[in-house]
């Protein structure tokens, strides 16, 4: 697995999580990688922590921009990336050390240009009580032939995913609204077979300041757009 992987981390006021998140990406058991952090107009100590902790690490590039949301931060991050394979991480989630290598290997073995996995979920700091989430309901790894059918009902790609630069370029930039990943996943699923890894590669943290909890319904527009994209297939 010699392909370079670009990992983008969009962050807004993530001082409680950003250092741990970047360290998790550094610790990934896949060597050929770059880490691009986009500070999306944070007003807390996020940027200061990044500069203090990682200024001498050549693997990490930090960019700052005016606050515009996750989609706009991802667009900047990927425009600065150089990898053949792409992924991104929310700073408040947890990624296991084999996250990158497992997905890269799955893509190489399957020939698919988009893959994702099961994940776990936990309440704020109660990591030991995490529960597994299998959005596809598949019991074995393999091509998710029902991917578009499931996506036409709800976003199933979770928090651990990877795609080729070629596929991402075909789909264009992220929409700059909450739920941008749902729309992107729908576009990608129409263009390639999607591979599902039946293994949890990370854990999603539920906490009061996360956007989906603090602003219920914030992804409604994205839900409608994704379903519109998939309606002819469905």
C-alpha positions in Angstrom: 0.0 0.0 0.0 2.2 2.8 -1.3 -0.5 5.4 -2.1 -0.4 8.6 -0.2 -3.4 9.3 2.1 -4.5 12.9 2.8 -6.4 13.3 6.1 -8.2 16.6 6.5 -9.3 17.8 10.0 -11.8 20.7 9.9 -12.0 22.4 13.3 -14.0 25.2 14.9 -13.5 25.9 18.6 -12.1 22.4 19.2 -9.6 23.2 22.0 -10.9 20.2 24.1 -10.3 17.7 21.3 -7.9 18.9 18.6 -4.6 17.8 20.1 -5.8 14.3 20.8 -7.3 14.1 17.3 -4.1 15.1 15.5 -2.1 12.7 17.7 -4.4 9.9 16.7 -3.7 10.7 13.0 0.0 10.8 13.6 -0.2 7.4 15.4 -2.0 5.7 12.5 -0.2 2.5 11.4 0.1 3.8 7.8 3.2 5.8 7.0 2.6 7.5 3.7 0.2 10.2 4.9 -0.3 13.9 5.3 -2.4 15.7 7.9 -4.1 18.9 7.0 -5.8 20.9 9.7 -8.2 23.7 8.8 -8.9 26.1 11.6 -12.4 27.4 10.6 -12.3 30.8 12.4 -12.0 29.4 15.9 -12.3 31.9 18.7 -10.9 29.7 21.5 -7.3 28.3 21.9 -7.5 25.9 19.0 -5.0 27.7 16.7 -2.6 28.4 19.6 -2.6 24.7 20.6 -1.9 23.6 17.1 1.0 26.0 16.8 2.4 25.0 20.1 2.1 21.3 19.7 2.8 20.6 16.0 4.7 23.5 14.5 7.9 21.3 14.0 6.0 18.3 12.5 6.5 18.4 8.8 3.7 15.9 8.3 1.1 18.4 9.5 0.0 21.5 7.7 -2.3 24.1 9.4 -4.4 26.6 7.5 -6.8 29.2 9.0 -9.8 30.8 7.4 -12.9 32.8 8.2 -15.6 30.7 9.8 -17.8 29.2 7.1 -18.7 25.7 8.3 -17.4 22.2 7.8 -18.0 22.1 4.1 -16.0 25.2 3.3 -13.2 24.0 5.6 -13.1 20.6 3.8 -13.0 22.3 0.5 -9.9 24.4 1.5 -8.3 21.3 3.1 -8.7 19.1 0.1 -7.5 21.8 -2.3 -4.2 21.9 -0.3 -3.9 18.1 -0.2 -1.6 15.9 -2.4 -2.7 12.4 -1.6 -4.1 9.7 -3.9 -6.6 8.6 -1.3 -8.7 11.1 0.8 -10.5 11.1 4.1 -11.4 13.5 6.9 -12.0 13.4 10.6 -14.1 15.4 13.0 -11.8 16.5 15.9 -14.2 15.3 18.6 -14.4 11.7 17.2 -12.0 8.9 18.0 -10.1 7.0 15.2 -8.4 3.7 16.0 -4.7 3.2 14.9 -5.7 0.8 12.1 -8.4 3.2 10.6 -6.3 4.4 7.6 -4.5 1.1 6.8 -7.7 -1.0 6.9 -9.6 1.3 4.5 -6.6 1.7 2.2 -6.2 -2.1 2.1 -9.9 -2.6 1.4 -9.8 -0.2 -1.5 -6.7 -1.8 -3.0 -8.2 -5.4 -2.6 -11.6 -4.6 -3.9 -10.9 -2.0 -6.6 -13.6 0.2 -5.3 -13.1 3.9 -5.1 -15.2 4.5 -2.0 -15.3 2.5 1.2 -16.6 2.9 4.8 -16.9 0.8 7.9 -18.9 0.2 11.1 -18.2 2.5 14.0 -18.9 2.8 17.7 -20.7 5.6 19.6 -20.4 6.9 23.1 -21.7 9.7 25.3 -19.1 12.5 25.8 -16.3 11.0 28.0 -17.9 7.6 28.7 -15.8 5.7 26.1 -15.9 2.4 28.0 -19.7 2.3 27.5 -19.5 2.7 23.7 -21.9 0.8 21.5 -21.4 -0.5 18.0 -23.2 0.9 15.0 -23.7 -1.1 11.8 -25.6 1.2 9.5 -25.6 -1.3 6.6 -26.7 -4.3 8.6 -24.1 -6.4 6.7 -22.5 -9.3 8.6 -19.4 -9.6 6.3 -17.2 -7.2 4.6 -17.8 -6.7 0.9 -19.4 -4.6 -1.8 -22.6 -3.0 -0.4 -25.0 -3.7 -3.2 -27.8 -2.0 -1.3 -25.8 1.1 -0.6 -27.9 3.5 -2.7 -31.1 2.0 -1.4 -30.0 2.6 2.2 -28.7 6.1 1.4 -32.0 7.1 -0.2 -33.4 6.8 3.4 -30.6 8.1 5.6 -26.9 8.8 5.7 -25.2 5.4 6.4 -21.5 6.2 5.8 -20.8 7.0 9.5 -17.4 8.4 10.5 -14.8 6.1 8.9 -14.6 6.4 5.2 -12.1 6.9 2.3 -12.3 7.6 -1.4 -10.0 8.3 -4.3 -9.0 11.7 -5.4 -10.3 10.8 -8.9 -13.8 10.1 -7.5 -13.8 13.2 -5.3 -12.8 15.4 -8.3 -15.7 13.9 -10.3 -18.1 14.8 -7.6 -16.8 18.4 -7.1 -16.7 20.4 -3.9 -18.6 19.8 -0.7 -21.8 21.7 -0.2 -21.3 24.4 2.4 -24.2 23.3 4.6 -24.5 20.9 7.6 -24.8 17.3 6.3 -22.3 17.9 3.5 -21.0 14.3 3.9 -24.5 12.9 3.2 -24.7 14.7 -0.1 -21.1 13.7 -1.1 -21.8 10.1 -0.3 -24.9 10.1 -2.4 -23.0 11.5 -5.4 -20.1 9.0 -5.0 -22.5 6.0 -4.7 -23.9 6.8 -8.1 -20.5 6.6 -9.7 -18.7 3.6 -8.1 -19.2 0.4 -6.2 -19.0 1.0 -2.5 -17.1 -1.4 -0.2 -18.2 -1.9 3.4 -15.7 -3.0 6.1 -17.4 -5.1 8.8 -15.1 -3.7 11.6 -15.4 -0.7 13.8 -12.5 1.7 12.9 -13.5 4.6 15.2 -16.0 6.0 17.6 -18.4 8.9 17.4 -18.6 11.1 20.5 -22.0 12.5 21.4 -21.7 15.8 23.4 -23.9 18.9 24.0 -21.8 21.2 21.9 -21.8 19.1 18.7 -23.8 20.7 15.9 -26.3 17.9 15.4 -27.2 17.9 19.1 -27.0 21.7 19.8 -28.9 22.5 16.5 -31.5 19.7 15.9 -32.7 19.7 12.3 -29.5 21.5 11.0 -29.1 18.8 8.3 -32.6 18.9 7.0 -31.6 20.8 3.8 -28.8 18.3 3.2 -31.2 15.4 3.7 -33.5 16.8 1.0 -30.7 17.4 -1.4 -29.3 13.9 -1.0 -32.7 12.3 -1.5 -33.2 14.4 -4.6 -29.9 13.2 -6.0 -31.0 9.6 -5.4 -34.7 9.7 -6.3 -34.3 8.4 -9.8 -32.3 5.5 -8.6 -34.8 4.7 -5.8 
